Amino acid sequence: MEFATKTIHAAQPSEPETGSLIAPIFQTSTYEQDEPGVNRGFDYSRTNNPTRARLEAVLAELEGVKYCATFGSGLAAENAILQAYLKPGDEIVIPLDVYGGTYRILNKVFQPNGCVIRQIDLSQPGALEAALTPKTRLVWIESPTNPRLLIYDIAAIAQAAHAAGALLVVDNTFASPLFQQPFQLGADLVVHSVTKYLAGHSDVIQGAVLAKDAAVFEPVKFLQNATGAVPSPFDCWLTLRGLKTLELRMQRHADNAAAIAAALKDHPLVRRVYFPGLPEHPGHEIAKRQMTGFGGMVSFELDGSVEEVVSFVSSRRFFALGESLGGVKALVCHPARMTHASIPAEERARLGLSDTLIRLSTGCEHQRDLVADLLEGLDAIEQARAAAVTVDTVAV
């Protein structure tokens, strides 16, 4: 079954009693039992729910594995993995470029409990092998990364992690299962912020953890029920609806991102464009090998001031200024003050996150409108600079 067909048919039969093409929302907290302890597969919706079970089956099918657990947010999903596998004294290896929420939960929650976070430059040959120790339980990567869209060789990292006895966790949010299948490259666990491309309409907060091995999945599944950070049936239903157009949306996002990257890369006010589809991107060849598309995100560094960045991101016509990504409506973000503000400024500088970095989540609008909107913003900066020079000249 091809990917687009899976998003519509996999684990999604019509409702058996009425023939409804779309399954109902099982908005219930509990279930009548036939006798004490004997139920029909469901007893309490924190433990399981038919709408949630359907969503988890579809997500597992799309990632090509058996096991999936959904959560009330992407960070709740991350927390389940970290809580399952990190105990005091255990170590985790992460790259320099990592989602701000991941950085925060590791450094503010798990490090004070005695866990050791080793943040390294994975692009340096031998850096990962040098960071791995007998206490390393997890290697955690994103690829593409947030916000600079760096690309890591997932297969090579999996091999190194496994040689050291560690599990590899891949955050596949930016690529989506359409463009990247981490389990085929050696990942042990995949985490998603379902909020983003999978749900796709900026109306759901949700996360998911997937695994191919039952023993690896079991501790996460246990915590899903034990800690109760589960999504509502309605949110699961919304994601099921969104998934049906995942391939169409991702193709549009990717086409828009390619057009935007091409328009920005030679602009005089753009210092650098981060998009793995560009041949000059350092991870371009790896991306071609391990992805089937380059995704819908573009980041770029403005050759200007922070004040100009703030003016630019606050005045776009079609890019709404907001956190998150992956929705049908285009978004623009200033990571230094938004998604990555929880990382101290000096630490951001050390990690290579420029304060003039701008992140774009291309929507499903027409690419001509999106490109024109960005170029208009850059033109406005040039005009403001020219006006300032004129005023200074007159004053002299």
Secondary structure by P-SEA (a helix, b strand, c coil): ccaaaaaccccccccccccccccccccccbbbbccccccccccccccccaaaaaaaaaaaaaacccbbbbcccaaaaaaaaaaacccccbbbbbcccccaaaaaaaaccccccbbbbbbccccccccccccccccccbbbbbccccccccccaaaaaaaaaaaacbbbbbccccccccccccccccccbbbbccccccccccccccccccccccccaaaaaaaaaaacccccaaaaaaaaaaacaaaaaaaaaaaaaaaaaaacccccccccccccccccccaaaaaaacccccccbbbbbbcccaaaaaaaaaccccccccccccccbbbbbcccccccccccaaaaaaacccccbbbbbcccccaaaaaaaaaaaaaaaaaaaaaaaaaaaaac
